[in-house]
Amino acid sequence: MKNIENSTEPSAIADTQPRHEMHNRWPRAESVQDFIDNLAAVQSRIDAACLRAGRSTSDVRLLPVSKTMDEKHIRLSGEVHGQAFGGLLRPERFTHHPEQYEPIQLKSRERISDAFKTIEVKLGKNFAVGKSLTVVDPYLLVFFNWGKGLNFNMEGNYPHYSAFSQSIADHPSVVKAMHR
């Protein structure tokens, strides 16, 4: 491992050192473009750190972290959205062998069903998290609608999730956002 203090790449070092003075002062992403720009800046720092450490960037994964959202809700996004629905709708993302598409899709359907069962029993009374609408609520509505479109028998198998989804779809903020 390289000694950072003796590195001949001062700009790379400066760009990848922790910036504790920036704690809670990083620009907040207010738009998709802000998110893309912030992610590009983070990836640039990761690339520089990998170069300095002599590691391949393909060996490093960027994981989501949040001070306001617990791990299970972050995992829901990555596991259900990225992995399970991704495997069902786009199995080619997981293999270059078409003969493996069907087994990937079957396993993805199992993972989605398991997620829906968990959502069914873990949902709050009115909202997924806390006592007011958060980003999690419409996100769960998206999963619900995808489940309906993919013939998961949402109303029959997940009555609590179905009622929750209807109440979120009827929420004034969601209605307003959907009619923009």
Protein Blocks (a to p, Z undefined) as FASTA:
>chain_A
ZZfklpcblklmmmmgccfklgopaccdfbfklmmmmmmmmmmmmmmmmmmnopafklpc
cddddfkbcfklmmmmmmmmmmmmmmmmmmmlmocbfklmmmmmmmmmmmmmmmmmmmmm
mpcfkbmghjbdcfklmmmmmmmmmmmmnonolmlmmmmlmmmmmmmmmpmklmmmmmZZ
